[in-house]
Amino acid sequence: MHPARKQRLIIVAIIVVGASVATALIGNALKQNLNLFYEPTRIVNGEAPVGRKIRVGGMVKEGSLVRLPDSLTAQFIVTDYEAEVIVEYTGILPDMFTEQAGTVATGILNEDGLFIAEQVLAKHDETYMPPEVAAALKDKPKSY
């Protein structure tokens, strides 16, 4: 094999290996930072991963909001009218957060089925509902 041809082959091989490693690292980073949305029914059915960051959305069940005394911790139930998930959040809830309103929470589901939220989002006016929540509640009878 000619030395110039051998040198080009080595350079092409290094570029291919480098591109493959870069693609693998980018794919792994994207996989770890992916926040998938789960409805309460899917969480109760065991479809949601435990210990990974996910999002849960639905309606805040009426009468479920409980604020722990002397702390910023609040617990409430998110429902899609078929199943319920208890959410615990430590921090200041959004001003528009109310019972019987749509919400999306980002956090981690623990082994006991309690969703520990890092962030809670609420609807911002009477007509808006997060698209994920609207899709999760579509065609489900309101039983609460």
Backbone hydrogen bonds in HBPLUS format (Angstrom, degrees):
<---DONOR---> <-ACCEPTOR-->    atom                        ^
c    i                          cat <-CA-CA->   ^        H-A-AA   ^      H-
h    n   atom  resd res      DA  || num        DHA   H-A  angle D-A-AA Bond
n    s   type  num  typ     dist DA aas  dist angle  dist       angle   num
A0006-LYS N   A0002-HIS O   2.97 MM   4  6.23 157.9  2.02 156.9 164.0     1
A0007-GLN N   A0003-PRO O   2.96 MM   4  6.13 153.2  2.04 144.7 151.5     2
A0008-ARG N   A0004-ALA O   3.05 MM   4  6.30 157.1  2.10 145.0 150.6     3
A0009-LEU N   A0005-ARG O   2.97 MM   4  6.20 156.0  2.03 147.9 154.7     4
A0010-ILE N   A0006-LYS O   3.02 MM   4  6.28 153.7  2.09 145.9 152.4     5
A0011-ILE N   A0007-GLN O   3.02 MM   4  6.29 158.7  2.06 148.1 153.9     6
A0012-VAL N   A0008-ARG O   2.91 MM   4  6.15 163.0  1.94 153.0 157.2     7
A0013-ALA N   A0009-LEU O   2.96 MM   4  6.11 157.3  2.01 144.9 151.5     8
A0014-ILE N   A0010-ILE O   2.95 MM   4  6.18 156.3  2.01 149.3 155.3     9
A0015-ILE N   A0011-ILE O   3.00 MM   4  6.24 157.3  2.05 149.0 155.2    10
A0016-VAL N   A0012-VAL O   2.94 MM   4  6.18 159.7  1.98 151.2 156.6    11
A0017-VAL N   A0013-ALA O   2.96 MM   4  6.15 166.2  1.98 151.4 155.0    12
A0018-GLY N   A0014-ILE O   2.87 MM   4  5.99 161.7  1.90 147.9 153.7    13
A0019-ALA N   A0015-ILE O   2.88 MM   4  6.03 161.3  1.92 149.4 154.5    14
A0020-SER N   A0016-VAL O   2.98 MM   4  6.13 152.9  2.05 145.7 153.3    15
A0021-VAL N   A0017-VAL O   2.98 MM   4  6.23 160.9  2.01 152.4 156.8    16
A0022-ALA N   A0018-GLY O   2.96 MM   4  6.14 164.5  1.98 150.7 155.2    17
A0023-THR N   A0019-ALA O   2.95 MM   4  6.07 158.6  1.99 145.0 150.8    18
A0024-ALA N   A0020-SER O   2.99 MM   4  6.18 157.7  2.04 147.6 153.5    19
A0025-LEU N   A0021-VAL O   2.97 MM   4  6.21 161.1  2.00 153.3 158.1    20
A0026-ILE N   A0022-ALA O   2.96 MM   4  6.15 160.9  1.99 151.1 156.3    21
A0027-GLY N   A0023-THR O   2.92 MM   4  6.04 162.5  1.95 148.2 153.6    22
A0028-ASN N   A0024-ALA O   2.99 MM   4  6.15 157.7  2.04 147.2 152.9    23
A0029-ALA N   A0025-LEU O   3.01 MM   4  6.19 158.1  2.06 146.1 151.9    24
A0030-LEU N   A0026-ILE O   2.96 MM   4  6.18 160.5  1.99 153.1 158.1    25
A0031-LYS N   A0027-GLY O   3.00 MM   4  6.13 153.5  2.08 144.2 151.6    26
A0032-GLN N   A0028-ASN O   3.09 MM   4  6.29 154.6  2.15 147.4 153.1    27
A0033-ASN N   A0029-ALA O   3.17 MM   4  6.32 142.7  2.32 142.2 151.5    28
A0055-ARG N   A0036-LEU O   2.82 MM  19  5.95 157.2  1.87 158.4 154.9    29
A0038-TYR N   A0055-ARG O   2.78 MM  17  6.09 153.3  1.85 155.2 162.7    30
A0042-ARG N   A0039-GLU O   3.07 MM   3  5.43 118.9  2.46 108.3 122.0    31
A0043-ILE N   A0039-GLU O   3.14 MM   4  6.48 152.0  2.22 152.4 161.0    32
A0044-VAL N   A0040-PRO O   2.90 MM   4  6.11 166.9  1.92 156.0 158.8    33
A0045-ASN N   A0041-THR O   2.96 MM   4  6.13 147.4  2.07 143.1 152.4    34
A0047-GLU N   A0042-ARG O   2.91 MM   5  5.30 154.9  1.97 172.7 165.3    35
A0046-GLY N   A0043-ILE O   3.04 MM   3  5.22 159.1  2.08 107.3 113.1    36
A0051-GLY N   A0109-LEU O   2.93 MM  58  5.73 156.8  1.98 154.9 162.7    37
A0054-ILE N   A0107-GLY O   2.84 MM  53  5.71 159.3  1.89 164.3 169.5    38
A0107-GLY N   A0054-ILE O   2.96 MM  53  5.71 165.3  1.98 165.4 170.2    39
A0056-VAL N   A0105-ALA O   2.88 MM  49  5.40 156.4  1.94 153.5 161.1    40
A0105-ALA N   A0056-VAL O   2.82 MM  49  5.40 166.1  1.84 162.7 165.8    41
A0058-GLY N   A0103-THR O   3.11 MM  45  5.76 154.3  2.17 157.7 164.9    42
A0103-THR N   A0058-GLY O   2.89 MM  45  5.76 151.2  1.97 166.5 174.5    43
A0059-MET N   A0079-THR O   2.86 MM  20  5.30 165.3  1.88 159.7 156.3    44
A0079-THR N   A0059-MET O   2.82 MM  20  5.30 162.2  1.85 151.1 156.5    45
A0060-VAL N   A0101-ALA O   3.00 MM  41  5.67 155.5  2.07 145.9 151.0    46
A0100-GLN N   A0060-VAL O   2.66 MM  40  5.03 158.2  1.71 144.3 148.2    47
A0061-LYS N   A0077-ILE O   2.89 MM  16  5.53 164.3  1.91 152.8 158.2    48
A0064-SER N   A0061-LYS O   3.20 MM   3  5.58 152.2  2.28 135.3 132.4    49
A0066-VAL N   A0075-GLN O   2.74 MM   9  5.20 164.2  1.76 162.3 166.8    50
A0075-GLN N   A0066-VAL O   2.78 MM   9  5.20 162.4  1.81 154.6 160.5    51
A0068-LEU N   A0073-THR O   2.91 MM   5  5.63 161.8  1.94 155.3 161.4    52
A0091-GLY N   A0072-LEU O   3.09 MM  19  5.12 171.6  2.10 125.8 124.1    53
A0074-ALA N   A0089-TYR O   2.76 MM  15  5.37 159.8  1.80 155.5 162.0    54
A0089-TYR N   A0074-ALA O   2.85 MM  15  5.37 166.4  1.87 162.5 167.2    55
A0076-PHE N   A0087-VAL O   2.97 MM  11  5.42 153.1  2.04 148.9 157.5    56
A0087-VAL N   A0076-PHE O   2.76 MM  11  5.42 174.8  1.77 175.1 176.6    57
A0078-VAL N   A0085-VAL O   2.90 MM   7  5.35 166.0  1.92 157.3 158.7    58
A0085-VAL N   A0078-VAL O   2.93 MM   7  5.35 150.8  2.02 148.7 158.3    59
A0080-ASP N   A0083-ALA O   3.36 MM   3  6.04 150.3  2.46 153.1 160.9    60
A0115-PHE N   A0086-ILE O   2.98 MM  29  6.15 173.0  1.98 167.9 166.8    61
A0088-GLU N   A0115-PHE O   2.84 MM  27  6.17 161.5  1.87 166.2 168.9    62
A0117-ALA N   A0088-GLU O   2.82 MM  29  5.92 158.2  1.87 156.7 163.8    63
A0097-PHE N   A0094-PRO O   3.05 MM   3  5.28 163.9  2.08 112.3 116.6    64
A0104-VAL N   A0121-LEU O   3.14 MM  17  5.24 155.6  2.20 133.5 140.0    65
A0121-LEU N   A0104-VAL O   2.82 MM  17  5.24 164.7  1.84 156.0 161.2    66
A0106-THR N   A0119-GLN O   2.86 MM  13  5.18 158.2  1.91 146.3 153.7    67
A0118-GLU N   A0106-THR O   2.66 MM  12  5.77 168.4  1.67 153.4 156.9    68
A0119-GLN N   A0106-THR O   3.16 MM  13  5.18 153.2  2.24 147.2 148.9    69
A0108-ILE N   A0116-ILE O   2.96 MM   8  5.34 154.5  2.02 145.8 146.2    70
A0116-ILE N   A0108-ILE O   2.86 MM   8  5.34 164.2  1.89 159.8 154.5    71
A0110-ASN N   A0114-LEU O   2.94 MM   4  5.57 173.9  1.95 155.8 157.4    72
A0113-GLY N   A0110-ASN O   3.10 MM   3  5.55 165.5  2.12 116.8 120.2    73
A0133-VAL N   A0130-PRO O   2.98 MM   3  5.34 119.0  2.37 107.9 122.7    74
A0134-ALA N   A0130-PRO O   2.98 MM   4  6.28 163.2  2.01 160.2 165.7    75
A0135-ALA N   A0131-PRO O   2.98 MM   4  6.16 159.1  2.03 147.5 152.6    76
A0136-ALA N   A0132-GLU O   2.98 MM   4  6.16 150.2  2.07 141.1 149.6    77
A0137-LEU N   A0133-VAL O   2.95 MM   4  6.13 146.6  2.07 150.8 159.0    78
A0138-LYS N   A0134-ALA O   3.05 MM   4  5.96 120.9  2.42 137.9 151.4    79
A0140-LYS N   A0137-LEU O   3.19 MM   3  5.58 151.4  2.27 138.2 132.4    80
